[in-house]
Amino acid sequence: MTTIQLLVLITVFLIASVISVITGSTSLITVPIMLQFGVEPRTALATNMLALTFMSVGGTLPFIGKGVIDRSRLPLLIVLTLAGSILGALLVLVVPSKSMPLIISISMIVVTVLSIVNRNAGVVPAEVIPSRIAEIAGYIVTFLLGIYGGFFSGGYVTLLTAAYVMLFRMTFVQAIATTKLINIFSSFVATLIFMMQGIVDYKLGGILGLTMFMGGIIGGRITLSLSSIWLQRIYLTVVSILAFVTLRKSWQSNQSASHD
């Protein structure tokens, strides 16, 4: 990799990490550009996961002591996330990831539509306690998304944020802060498995990890300075764009494959 390519990667990873503290979906941006620069697919996924761990730590720090992390649910959410992420990371070794962008783009479109329909969700504190069914569903979704997070991670935090807003009735700030902390465990356990498989580029991962750590801190501070309504607007705008772009790329890829 040339110096210019590395500088481009650092710039992209920094910008993506700042924005994705609010929106998630970092890997939908970072993994494709790594592939464009010739990084082997599994190495790109593994190295990106290492960098995401640093970003999640940086993104969590500004929220510590602010009272916005859901501590009551945290222990069970972490356990479910760890179990799911371990399974997801193991799937990387046996399952092709070509179909995942299509699945995740459709999921994000659904999330966007539901968020528009439920405009007050995440903007104002919920006045009612989530139903028992919604509470259980939130934990089930945490485990299932943990599998996906350990597998690819692109869109993982985006969908998790939406789930916590809709099912646990968190505000956007609470959901963003809680998912950032949970993502530390998801990314870290997946990274450990990738390390054991010897597919992590430590030099590149260290550089990009430090970059994303700084971006995470900046993004976290920006999040705390914005109102819930603005967080919702940024979230929906970026998620809609990423969903469209990912869906378009997936369609083009399928078209090319059908012509071959």
C-alpha positions in Angstrom: 0.0 0.0 0.0 1.4 3.4 -1.0 1.7 6.4 1.3 -1.1 8.2 -0.6 -3.4 5.3 -0.2 -2.7 5.1 3.5 -3.4 8.8 3.9 -6.7 8.4 2.0 -7.7 5.5 4.3 -6.8 7.6 7.4 -8.9 10.5 6.2 -11.9 8.3 5.3 -11.7 6.3 8.6 -11.5 9.6 10.6 -14.5 11.1 9.0 -16.5 7.9 9.1 -15.8 7.4 12.8 -16.9 10.9 13.7 -20.2 10.5 11.8 -20.9 6.9 12.7 -20.9 7.5 16.5 -24.4 8.9 15.7 -25.4 6.8 12.7 -23.4 3.5 12.9 -22.7 1.7 9.6 -19.0 2.5 9.7 -18.0 -0.8 8.0 -20.3 0.0 5.0 -17.8 2.7 4.2 -14.5 1.5 5.6 -14.5 -2.1 4.4 -15.2 -1.4 0.7 -12.5 1.2 0.4 -10.0 -1.2 2.0 -11.0 -3.8 -0.7 -10.5 -1.1 -3.4 -6.9 -0.7 -2.2 -6.2 -4.4 -2.6 -6.7 -5.6 1.0 -7.8 -9.3 1.0 -11.5 -9.5 2.0 -11.1 -11.5 5.2 -8.1 -9.4 6.2 -10.1 -6.3 5.5 -13.0 -7.5 7.8 -10.6 -8.5 10.6 -8.5 -5.4 10.5 -11.6 -3.2 10.3 -12.9 -5.0 13.4 -9.7 -4.2 15.3 -10.1 -0.5 14.3 -13.8 -0.5 15.3 -12.8 -1.7 18.8 -10.7 1.4 19.2 -13.5 3.6 17.8 -16.0 2.1 20.2 -13.8 2.9 23.2 -13.2 6.4 22.0 -16.9 6.9 21.2 -17.9 5.6 24.7 -15.6 7.8 26.8 -17.5 11.1 26.3 -20.7 9.4 27.6 -19.1 8.1 30.8 -20.6 9.8 33.9 -23.3 11.6 31.9 -26.1 9.3 33.0 -27.1 8.3 29.5 -25.9 4.7 29.4 -28.7 2.2 30.3 -26.9 0.5 33.3 -29.9 -1.7 34.3 -30.0 -3.7 31.1 -26.3 -3.6 30.4 -25.1 -6.9 32.0 -27.6 -9.0 30.0 -27.0 -7.0 26.8 -23.3 -7.6 27.1 -23.6 -11.3 27.7 -26.0 -11.7 24.7 -23.7 -9.6 22.5 -20.6 -11.6 23.4 -22.4 -14.9 22.6 -23.7 -13.6 19.3 -20.4 -12.0 18.3 -18.4 -15.1 18.9 -20.8 -17.1 16.6 -20.8 -14.4 14.0 -17.0 -14.2 13.9 -16.8 -17.9 13.4 -19.2 -17.6 10.5 -16.7 -15.4 8.7 -14.5 -18.4 8.2 -17.1 -20.5 6.5 -19.8 -18.2 5.0 -19.4 -15.8 2.0 -20.3 -12.2 2.8 -21.6 -11.2 -0.7 -25.2 -11.4 0.3 -24.9 -9.4 3.5 -24.9 -5.8 1.9 -28.3 -6.6 0.3 -29.7 -7.9 3.6 -28.5 -4.9 5.6 -29.5 -2.3 3.1 -33.1 -3.6 3.1 -33.0 -3.7 6.9 -31.9 -0.1 7.0 -34.7 1.0 4.6 -37.2 -0.7 6.9 -35.6 1.1 9.9 -35.9 4.4 8.2 -39.6 3.9 7.3 -40.4 2.8 10.8 -38.5 5.8 12.3 -40.4 8.2 10.1 -43.7 6.6 11.0 -42.8 6.8 14.7 -41.4 10.3 14.7 -41.5 10.8 18.5 -39.5 7.6 19.1 -36.1 8.5 20.5 -36.8 12.3 20.4 -38.7 12.6 23.7 -38.4 10.3 26.7 -41.0 7.6 26.7 -43.8 8.1 29.3 -44.6 4.4 29.4 -42.5 1.4 30.4 -41.9 -1.0 27.4 -44.2 -4.0 27.4 -42.9 -7.4 28.4 -43.0 -8.5 24.8 -41.0 -5.5 23.6 -38.5 -6.0 26.4 -37.9 -9.6 25.5 -37.8 -8.7 21.8 -35.1 -6.2 22.6 -32.9 -8.9 24.1 -33.5 -11.3 21.2 -32.6 -8.7 18.7 -29.4 -7.9 20.7 -28.3 -11.5 20.3 -29.2 -11.8 16.6 -27.6 -8.5 15.7 -24.6 -9.6 17.8 -24.1 -12.5 15.3 -24.2 -10.1 12.4 -21.9 -7.6 14.3 -19.3 -10.3 14.7 -19.7 -11.4 11.1 -19.4 -8.1 9.2 -20.5 -5.2 11.5 -21.7 -2.9 8.6 -25.0 -1.5 9.8 -24.9 -3.4 13.1 -24.9 -0.4 15.5 -27.4 1.4 13.2 -29.9 -1.4 13.6 -29.2 -1.9 17.2 -29.7 1.9 17.9 -33.1 1.7 16.1 -34.1 -1.4 18.1 -33.3 0.2 21.4 -35.2 3.3 20.5 -38.3 1.4 19.4 -38.3 -1.6 21.8 -36.6 -0.3 25.0 -38.0 3.2 24.4 -34.6 4.9 24.8 -33.9 8.4 23.6 -31.4 8.7 20.7 -28.7 9.9 23.1 -29.3 6.9 25.4 -29.4 4.4 22.5 -26.2 5.8 21.0 -24.3 5.8 24.3 -25.5 2.3 25.2 -24.8 0.8 21.8 -21.3 2.3 21.7 -20.4 0.6 25.0 -21.9 -2.7 23.8 -20.0 -2.5 20.5 -16.7 -2.5 22.4 -17.5 -6.1 23.5 -18.8 -7.1 20.1 -15.8 -5.8 18.2 -13.2 -7.0 20.7 -14.4 -10.6 20.9 -14.6 -10.8 17.1 -11.1 -9.3 16.8 -9.7 -11.9 19.2 -11.1 -14.7 17.1 -9.7 -13.1 13.9 -6.3 -12.7 15.7 -6.3 -16.4 16.5 -6.9 -17.1 12.8 -4.0 -14.9 11.8 -6.0 -12.7 9.5 -5.4 -9.3 11.2 -3.0 -6.7 9.6 -1.7 -5.3 12.9 0.3 -2.4 11.4 -2.6 -1.1 9.4 -5.1 -1.9 12.1 -3.1 0.0 14.7 -2.9 3.1 12.5 -6.5 3.1 11.6 -7.5 2.1 15.1 -5.8 5.2 16.6 -7.5 7.3 13.9 -10.9 5.9 14.8 -10.3 6.3 18.5 -9.8 10.0 18.0 -12.8 10.2 15.7 -14.9 8.4 18.2 -14.1 10.9 20.9 -14.9 13.8 18.6 -18.2 12.1 17.5 -19.2 11.4 21.1 -18.7 15.0 22.1 -20.7 16.2 19.1 -23.5 13.8 20.0 -23.8 15.2 23.6 -23.9 18.8 22.2 -26.9 18.1 19.9 -30.6 17.8 20.7 -32.5 14.5 20.2 -34.4 15.9 17.2 -31.1 16.8 15.4 -29.6 13.4 16.2 -32.7 11.8 14.7 -32.4 14.0 11.6 -28.7 13.2 11.1 -29.4 9.5 11.8 -32.2 9.2 9.3 -30.4 11.2 6.6 -27.2 9.2 6.7 -28.9 5.9 7.1 -31.2 6.6 4.1 -28.2 7.5 1.9 -26.1 4.5 3.0 -29.1 2.2 2.5 -29.6 3.5 -1.1 -25.9 3.3 -2.0 -25.5 -0.2 -0.6 -28.7 -1.4 -2.3 -27.5 0.1 -5.6 -24.1 -1.6 -5.3 -25.6 -4.9 -4.4 -28.0 -4.7 -7.4 -25.1 -3.8 -9.8 -23.0 -6.7 -8.4 -25.9 -9.1 -8.9 -26.4 -7.8 -12.5 -22.7 -8.3 -13.3 -22.8 -11.8 -11.8 -25.8 -12.8 -13.9 -24.0 -11.6 -17.1 -20.9 -13.7 -16.4 
